[in-house]
Amino acid sequence: MNGGVKRSLSEPADRLLATAFTLLILALGFSAFGIVTMLIFTSGFAGGLALWMLAPRRPAYDAIRIPYLVALVLFVVHRIEENQSDFFARLAAITGVPTPNVFSVSIILLVVASVGAWLAIPFFVRRGYEFGYYLAWTFFAAMGITELAHLFVFPFFSPTPFAYFPGMASVLALAPVAWWGMYRLWSGGIYGTRS
């Protein structure tokens, strides 16, 4: 379907559900990592919420399938890079908030709520659910905006500015793919999209 389907945000239930989910993610982020890291999460989830409200299109899943799948794989690579390069230890040194236990309730709920929801994007978008489009926006905004903190925020809090900061290398590939996904959502996937 060329250009996607225009939609209306006149459904208060859609806006309420997306806003409540965003607030839940931010509360879990604050509980797990403190205010500084939660503010960084804001760019992905609150930014994704705002972009979803501004974007008047509902493209078919085929319009975002490739950028979604490539970004998902690159996100896994990014998480491996973060783990191998002690990103969370460096983040703790910057924020003063100790690295939380991976088995803490806050971390488990944050991972299940955010990553679990992102894995459900194909299910929701294929069925045309507004919540799926909201999740797609948060996923691409988190990968294309939030993750840029590895390049443009964290290094300035490092004792050696302009040096490698954990997670920085994989973001160079991840962010542009996410921008492609945001473009496809914004434009409605007008190039080669079919329903």
KOLSEVEX-609516 format. One record per residue: x, y, z of N, C-alpha, C in turn. Coordinates in steps of 0.1 Angstrom, whole numbers, padded with zeros to 4 digits, always signed. Layout:
XYZXYZXYZ
...
end
This chain:
+0009-0012+0000+0000+0000+0000+0009+0012+0000
+0009+0020-0011+0018+0031-0012+0014+0042-0002
+0025+0047+0005+0022+0058+0014+0016+0054+0028
+0014+0042+0030+0008+0038+0043-0006+0043+0044
-0013+0040+0055-0026+0044+0057-0026+0055+0068
-0032+0066+0064-0033+0077+0074-0042+0072+0086
-0038+0076+0098-0045+0072+0109-0049+0084+0118
-0058+0083+0126-0062+0094+0135-0058+0090+0149
-0053+0100+0157-0050+0097+0171-0062+0102+0180
-0074+0100+0174-0085+0104+0182-0089+0094+0192
-0083+0082+0192-0086+0072+0201-0078+0074+0214
-0085+0079+0225-0078+0082+0237-0071+0070+0243
-0077+0058+0241-0072+0046+0247-0058+0043+0241
-0056+0045+0228-0042+0043+0222-0032+0052+0229
-0036+0065+0230-0026+0075+0236-0024+0071+0250
-0034+0068+0258-0033+0064+0272-0024+0052+0274
-0026+0042+0266-0018+0030+0267-0003+0033+0264
+0000+0040+0253+0013+0043+0250+0020+0052+0260
+0013+0062+0265+0018+0071+0275+0021+0063+0288
+0012+0054+0292+0014+0046+0305+0026+0037+0303
+0027+0031+0291+0039+0022+0289+0052+0030+0290
+0052+0042+0284+0064+0050+0284+0067+0054+0299
+0058+0057+0306+0060+0061+0320+0065+0049+0328
+0060+0037+0325+0064+0025+0332+0079+0022+0329
+0083+0023+0316+0097+0021+0312+0106+0031+0319
+0102+0044+0320+0110+0054+0326+0111+0052+0341
+0100+0047+0347+0100+0044+0362+0110+0033+0365
+0109+0022+0356+0118+0011+0358+0132+0015+0355
+0135+0023+0345+0148+0028+0343+0154+0036+0355
+0145+0044+0360+0150+0052+0372+0153+0043+0384
+0144+0033+0386+0146+0024+0397+0159+0016+0396
+0162+0012+0383+0174+0003+0381+0187+0011+0380
+0186+0023+0373+0199+0030+0370+0200+0045+0376
+0189+0050+0381+0190+0064+0386+0185+0074+0376
+0185+0086+0380+0180+0097+0372+0187+0100+0359
+0201+0100+0359+0208+0103+0348+0206+0094+0336
+0207+0081+0339+0204+0071+0329+0190+0071+0324
+0181+0073+0334+0166+0074+0330+0164+0085+0320
+0171+0097+0323+0169+0108+0314+0174+0105+0299
+0184+0096+0299+0189+0092+0285+0179+0083+0279
+0173+0074+0287+0162+0065+0282+0150+0073+0276
+0148+0085+0282+0137+0094+0278+0137+0097+0263
+0150+0099+0258+0150+0102+0243+0145+0091+0235
+0146+0078+0239+0141+0067+0231+0126+0065+0233
+0122+0065+0246+0108+0061+0248+0099+0074+0248
+0102+0085+0254+0094+0096+0253+0095+0102+0239
+0107+0102+0233+0109+0106+0219+0101+0098+0209
+0101+0085+0212+0093+0076+0203+0078+0078+0204
+0074+0081+0217+0060+0084+0219+0056+0097+0211
+0064+0107+0212+0061+0120+0205+0061+0118+0190
+0071+0110+0185+0072+0108+0170+0060+0100+0166
+0056+0090+0173+0044+0082+0170+0031+0091+0169
+0030+0101+0178+0019+0110+0178+0019+0119+0166
+0032+0123+0162+0033+0132+0151+0032+0125+0137
+0035+0112+0137+0036+0105+0124+0022+0101+0120
+0016+0106+0109+0003+0102+0105+0001+0090+0097
+0011+0081+0096+0010+0070+0087+0011+0057+0095
+0005+0046+0088+0006+0033+0093+0010+0024+0082
+0023+0023+0079+0028+0015+0068+0026+0000+0071
+0026-0007+0061+0025-0022+0062+0039-0026+0068
+0038-0038+0075+0050-0043+0082+0062-0044+0072
+0059-0048+0059+0069-0049+0049+0078-0037+0047
+0072-0025+0050+0079-0012+0048+0090-0011+0059
+0089-0017+0071+0099-0015+0081+0106-0028+0084
+0102-0039+0078+0107-0053+0081+0123-0053+0081
+0129-0049+0070+0143-0050+0068+0150-0041+0078
+0147-0028+0079+0154-0020+0089+0152-0025+0104
+0140-0030+0106+0137-0036+0120+0146-0048+0122
+0147-0058+0113+0155-0070+0115+0169-0067+0116
+0174-0058+0107+0188-0054+0107+0192-0047+0120
+0183-0038+0125+0186-0030+0137+0185-0040+0149
+0176-0050+0149+0176-0059+0160+0189-0067+0161
+0194-0072+0150+0207-0079+0150+0218-0070+0154
+0218-0058+0150+0229-0048+0154+0227-0045+0168
+0215-0045+0174+0213-0042+0188+0219-0053+0196
+0218-0066+0192+0224-0077+0199+0239-0075+0198
+0245-0072+0187+0259-0069+0186+0263-0058+0195
+0255-0048+0196+0258-0036+0205+0258-0041+0219
+0249-0049+0223+0248-0054+0237+0260-0062+0240
+0265-0070+0230+0277-0079+0232+0289-0069+0234
+0290-0059+0226+0301-0050+0227+0301-0043+0241
+0289-0039+0245+0288-0032+0259+0292-0042+0270
+0288-0054+0269+0292-0064+0279+0307-0067+0279
+0312-0068+0267+0327-0072+0266+0336-0060+0270
+0331-0048+0269+0339-0036+0272+0335-0029+0285
+0328-0036+0293+0324-0031+0307+0317-0018+0307
+0307-0016+0298+0300-0004+0297+0293+0000+0310
+0287-0010+0317+0280-0007+0329+0289-0002+0340
+0301-0007+0341+0310-0002+0351+0314+0012+0348
+0316+0015+0335+0319+0029+0331+0307+0038+0334
+0295+0034+0331+0283+0042+0334+0282+0044+0349
+0284+0034+0357+0284+0036+0371+0294+0046+0376
+0306+0046+0370+0316+0056+0374+0312+0070+0370
+0304+0072+0359+0300+0085+0355+0288+0090+0364
+0278+0081+0366+0266+0085+0373+0267+0084+0388
+0276+0076+0393+0277+0074+0408+0267+0064+0413
+0259+0058+0404+0250+0048+0408+0256+0034+0405
+0257+0026+0415+0263+0013+0413+0256+0005+0403
+0264-0004+0396+0258-0012+0386+0248-0022+0393
+0235-0022+0388+0225-0030+0395+0228-0045+0392
+0223-0053+0401+0224-0068+0399+0215-0071+0388
+0220-0079+0378+0212-0083+0367+0199-0091+0371
+0199-0096+0382+0187-0104+0386+0178-0096+0395
+0180-0083+0396+0172-0074+0404+0158-0073+0397
+0148-0071+0405+0134-0070+0399+0133-0059+0389
+0139-0048+0392+0138-0036+0383+0145-0040+0369
+0156-0046+0369+0163-0049+0356+0155-0060+0349
+0150-0070+0355+0142-0080+0349+0130-0074+0343
+0123-0066+0350+0110-0060+0345+0113-0050+0333
+0125-0043+0335+0128-0034+0324+0131-0041+0311
+0139-0052+0312+0142-0060+0300+0130-0066+0294
+0122-0072+0302+0110-0079+0297+0100-0068+0291
+0098-0057+0297+0089-0047+0292+0094-0041+0279
+0107-0037+0279+0112-0030+0267+0116-0039+0256
+0125-0048+0259+0130-0057+0248+0119-0067+0244
+0111-0072+0254+0100-0081+0251+0090-0074+0242
+0087-0061+0245+0077-0054+0236+0083-0052+0222
+0096-0049+0221+0102-0046+0208+0102-0059+0200
+0103-0071+0206+0103-0083+0199+0089-0086+0193
+0079-0080+0200+0065-0082+0195+0061-0072+0184
+0069-0063+0180+0066-0053+0170+0060-0060+0157
+0066-0071+0151+0061-0077+0139+0046-0081+0141
+0044-0087+0153+0030-0092+0156+0020-0081+0156
+0023-0070+0163+0014-0059+0164+0012-0051+0151
+0023-0048+0144+0023-0040+0132+0016-0048+0121
+0018-0061+0120+0012-0068+0109-0004-0068+0111
-0008-0067+0123-0023-0066+0126-0028-0052+0126
-0019-0042+0124-0024-0028+0123-0027-0022+0136
-0022-0028+0147-0024-0022+0161-0016-0010+0163
-0023+0001+0168-0016+0013+0170-0004+0011+0180
-0006+0003+0190+0005+0000+0200+0017-0005+0193
+0016-0013+0182+0027-0018+0175+0035-0007+0168
+0028+0003+0162+0034+0015+0156+0041+0023+0167
+0035+0025+0178+0042+0032+0189+0055+0024+0193
+0054+0011+0195+0066+0003+0198+0077+0004+0188
+0073+0004+0175+0083+0006+0164+0090+0019+0165
+0082+0030+0168+0088+0043+0170+0098+0043+0181
+0094+0037+0193+0103+0037+0204+0116+0029+0201
+0114+0018+0194+0126+0009+0191+0136+0017+0182
+0131+0023+0171+0140+0030+0162+0145+0043+0169
+0137+0050+0177+0142+0061+0184+0153+0058+0194
+0151+0047+0201+0161+0042+0211+0174+0038+0204
+0173+0031+0193+0185+0027+0186+0191+0039+0178
+0184+0048+0173+0189+0059+0165+0191+0072+0172
+0186+0074+0184+0188+0086+0192+0195+0083+0205
+0188+0075+0213+0194+0072+0227+0208+0066+0226
+0210+0057+0217+0223+0050+0216+0234+0060+0211
+0231+0071+0206+0241+0081+0202+0248+0087+0214
+0242+0085+0226+0249+0089+0238+0263+0083+0239
+0265+0071+0234+0278+0065+0234+0288+0073+0226
+0284+0081+0216+0293+0089+0208+0293+0104+0213
+0282+0109+0217+0281+0124+0220+0279+0128+0234
+0277+0119+0243+0274+0122+0257+0285+0116+0266
+0285+0103+0267+0294+0096+0276+0308+0099+0275
+0314+0100+0263+0328+0103+0262+0333+0116+0269
+0323+0126+0270+0327+0138+0276+0328+0137+0292
+0323+0126+0297+0324+0124+0311+0335+0114+0314
+0343+0111+0304+0354+0102+0305+0367+0109+0308
+0376+0103+0315+0389+0110+0318+0397+0113+0305
+0394+0106+0295+0402+0108+0282+0391+0111+0271
+0387+0123+0270+0377+0126+0259+0383+0122+0245
+0374+0119+0236+0377+0115+0223+0383+0102+0222
+0384+0094+0233+0389+0081+0232+0377+0071+0231
+0379+0059+0229+0369+0049+0227+0361+0048+0240
+0347+0048+0239+0339+0046+0250+0331+0033+0248
+0329+0024+0258+0322+0012+0255+0309+0013+0248
+0307+0005+0237+0295+0005+0230+0295+0014+0218
+0306+0022+0217+0306+0033+0206+0308+0027+0192
+0315+0016+0190+0318+0011+0177+0305+0006+0170
+0298-0002+0177+0286-0008+0171+0275+0003+0168
+0275+0014+0175+0265+0024+0173+0267+0031+0159
+0279+0030+0154+0282+0036+0141+0274+0029+0130
+0271+0016+0132+0262+0009+0122+0248+0009+0126
+0245+0008+0139+0232+0007+0145+0223+0019+0142
+0229+0031+0145+0221+0043+0144+0216+0046+0130
+0224+0045+0120+0219+0048+0106+0208+0038+0102
+0208+0026+0106+0198+0016+0103+0185+0020+0110
+0186+0025+0122+0174+0030+0129+0168+0042+0123
+0177+0051+0118+0172+0063+0111+0164+0059+0098
+0169+0049+0092+0162+0043+0080+0148+0038+0084
+0147+0031+0095+0134+0026+0100+0125+0038+0104
+0131+0049+0110+0122+0060+0113+0117+0067+0100
+0126+0068+0090+0122+0074+0078+0111+0066+0072
+0112+0052+0072+0101+0044+0066+0088+0045+0074
+0089+0047+0087+0077+0049+0095+0071+0063+0091
+0079+0073+0091+0074+0087+0088+0068+0088+0075
+0075+0082+0065+0070+0084+0051+0059+0075+0047
+0057+0065+0056+0046+0055+0053+0052+0044+0044
+0065+0043+0042+0071+0033+0034+0067+0034+0019
+0067+0046+0014+0062+0049+0001+0070+0042-0011
+0082+0037-0008+0089+0031-0019+0088+0016-0018
+0081+0011-0028+0080-0004-0029+0072-0011-0018
+0064-0004-0011+0056-0011-0001+0043-0016-0006
+0039-0028-0002+0026-0033-0005+0019-0038+0007
+0007-0039+0007-0001-0044+0018-0002-0059+0018
end
